[in-house]
Amino acid sequence: MPYFVAFLNKVDPKKDKELLEIHIDYLNKHIELGNIYAKGPFMDHSGGLIIYKASDYDTAYKLASEDPAVKEGSKP
């Protein structure tokens, strides 16, 4: 199965802090489902990287787009 990488940038530090828990819950759910290979924040705390496992680009894009942090402002 192909892998797709998404870079997420922090947009609004206050909003990002409010969304962090539901963002991590979303990612952990998809790790358990096998849709995410790896995830993690950048060392400078400017955002993070997610590696999706998906059958195609559209599926990976949908997974990224449904992330609560993305819905509220970050772009995959």
C-alpha positions in Angstrom: 0.0 0.0 0.0 1.4 3.5 -0.8 2.4 6.0 1.8 1.5 9.7 1.6 3.0 12.5 3.7 1.2 15.5 5.1 3.0 18.5 6.7 0.8 20.5 9.1 1.8 24.0 10.2 0.6 25.7 13.3 -1.8 28.5 12.3 -3.0 30.0 15.6 -1.1 29.0 18.7 -4.2 29.4 21.0 -6.5 27.5 18.6 -3.9 24.8 18.1 -3.6 24.3 21.8 -7.4 24.0 22.1 -7.5 21.4 19.3 -4.4 19.4 20.3 -6.2 16.7 22.3 -8.9 15.9 19.7 -6.2 16.1 16.9 -4.1 13.5 18.8 -7.2 11.3 19.5 -8.1 11.4 15.7 -4.5 10.4 14.8 -4.4 7.6 17.4 -7.7 6.2 16.1 -6.3 6.1 12.6 -3.1 4.5 13.8 -5.2 1.7 15.4 -7.1 1.3 12.1 -3.9 1.1 10.2 -4.4 4.3 8.2 -1.4 6.1 9.7 2.1 4.8 9.6 3.8 7.5 11.7 3.2 10.9 13.2 5.0 13.5 15.2 5.6 17.2 16.0 8.5 19.1 14.6 11.3 19.8 17.1 10.7 23.6 16.8 7.0 23.1 17.5 6.0 24.8 14.2 3.8 21.9 13.2 4.1 18.2 12.5 4.3 15.4 10.0 1.9 12.5 9.3 2.6 9.5 7.1 -0.7 8.0 5.9 -1.1 4.5 4.5 -3.8 4.6 1.8 -4.8 3.0 -1.4 -4.6 6.3 -3.3 -4.1 10.0 -3.1 -7.8 10.9 -2.7 -8.1 8.5 0.3 -5.1 10.0 2.0 -6.3 13.5 1.3 -9.7 12.7 2.8 -8.0 11.3 5.9 -5.9 14.4 6.3 -8.9 16.8 5.5 -11.0 15.1 8.2 -8.4 15.8 11.0 -9.9 18.3 13.4 -6.8 20.5 13.3 -7.0 20.6 9.5 -10.7 21.5 9.6 -9.9 24.4 11.8 -7.2 26.0 9.7 -4.1 23.9 9.0 -3.7 22.7 5.4 -2.6 19.2 4.5 
